[in-house]
Amino acid sequence: MIIKAPLLGDGRYQAVGLSGGTKCYVSLEYFTEDDPFADYIVHEVAHTFHNCKRETLGLPSSRTKEWLLNIDFAKRETFAYACEFYSRILELSRSPAQRCAIFEQFARRRRTFGDRADRNELLGILKEAVVARSGWKRIVTRCSSRKPSPRSLGQQQADAGGITV
């Protein structure tokens, strides 16, 4: 269904997507985007992972496992941006070396996120993800409410070597 409505936002930032619970909406503006790293659909779907309760999908839940992903509230936008950009890096690359090169290209861009996400933190998360065997896990771990174990922190630091920002 197409609804012709004005973009959401306060004038400084015009949102082209919105999500709540398990529903996502994107503006038709999404389809005119020329930024090779933008994917608003992935961005909005990423939000459903922290907006959706496990029981909604028929998964077992407990007091400590209520949400599909336990993303820290303050890192929700960072998580969505990391998913968006990492998915594009994966799509544009065919090898680990290409992932690193495309990340470097992304890191040189002067895109800012206002108060929605810290650019340096986002670059650190992406830098770690592109060199890891399981980049998605790294994104979740870095944005999670839970603290990683000392062992996994040491492994993350070892895996992130070799790429500069």
N, C-alpha and C positions, 0 to 999 in steps of 0.2 A: 504494500500500500504506500502510495506517495502522498505525503502531507506537505503542502507548501507553507512553511512557517519561517519566521525570522530566526537567524542564528542565535544561540544562547550566549550570554556573556555580558560583561559590564562595560564593553567598549575597548578595554585594554587587551582582552583575550576573548576571541570568538570561538566558542566550543563547536566542534563539528560532530561530536559524539556524546552519548550519555548512556549510562548503564545503571540499573537498579535491580537487585536480586538476580534473577536469571535472564533478564531481558536487556538487550542492547539496541541502541538506536544510533544511526549515523546520518548526517546530512548529505544531501546530494553534492555539497561542496567537496566531500571526500573524493569523489570521482574526477575532480578537476585538479587534484593535488599533483604537483610536479616534483616534490621532494623525493628522491629515490630511497630515503630511509623511512618515509612515513607509511604507516599502515594502521589507520584508525580502527579498523575492524579488529585486528589483533589487540590493539590497545584496550578497546572496550570489552572484548571477551576476557582479557586478563583481569579486569575488574570483577568479573563474575566469579573468579576463583576465590576471592576473599569476601565476596558479598553473599555467596551461596553456602547454606548449611549442608553438611554431609547427609543428614536425614532426608532433605529435599530430593536427593538423588537415590535414596534407598540404601545408602552406605551406613555402616554402623557408626555410632557416635558415642562420645563419652564427655565427661566434664572437661577434659583436656583436648579432645578432638571433636569440637563442635563444627568448625568451619572446614570447607574443602581444603583451603590452604590457610595457614595461620600467619598471615602477613601483618606486620606491625602497622598500626593505624597511620603513623606518620610517614610510612614508606609506601603507601598504596599507589601514589602517582609514580614514584620512582620505579616500583615493580612493573606497572603498566608500561611505562616508557622503556624499561629494560627489555621486556617481552617484545614490544613493538620493534625496537631497533635490532635486537638479537635475531628475531625471525627474518628481518630483511637481510642482515648480514649472512645468515645461513642460506637464504634463497639466492643471493648474489654470488656465493662462493661454491667452489667444488673441492676445496682442500683446506687443511688447517692453515697452510701458508697464505692462501687467498683470504681466509677469514681474518687473519692478522692484518693483511694489507688493507682490506676493506674497513676494518676497525680503525686503522690509522687514518684513512681517508675521512671517516666519520668524525674522529676526534679533532681533526683540523678545522672542522666547520665551527662557526661561531654561534651556533644555535643556543638560545637561553630558554629557561623554563620558568622564569619569574619565581614566585614562591611555591610553585607546584612540585619542583624537584631540584635537588642540588646537582649541578652539572658535574662537578668533580667526583661526587659519590657515584653518580650514574656511569661516568667513564670508568671508574674503578671496578664497578660491577661488571660492565661489559668487557673490560680488559681481562678480567678473570674468566668470564664465560667463554670467550673465543679461544682460549688456550686449553680449556678443560675438556676432558672426554665427555662430561655431562654438564654442558653449559646451563641447561635449564635448571638443574639441581643447584648450581652455584647461585643463580639468580634468586631462587626461592630461599636458599640458606641466608644470603646476604640481606634479604628483605623480611625475613621471618621474625616473629616475636620471640622465638626461642633462641637462646644463645648457642652457637656451635661449640662442640667439644674442643678441647685444646689440640687433640690429634687432628681433627679436620681443619683447624686453623693453620697448623703447620703444613698440611698437605696443600691448602689453598695458596699459601705463600710460595711453596715450591712450584706449583703449577703455573703461577702468574709470571714467572721469570721470562725475560726475553722480549717483552713488549714494553715500549715506552709511550707515555702520553704527552 
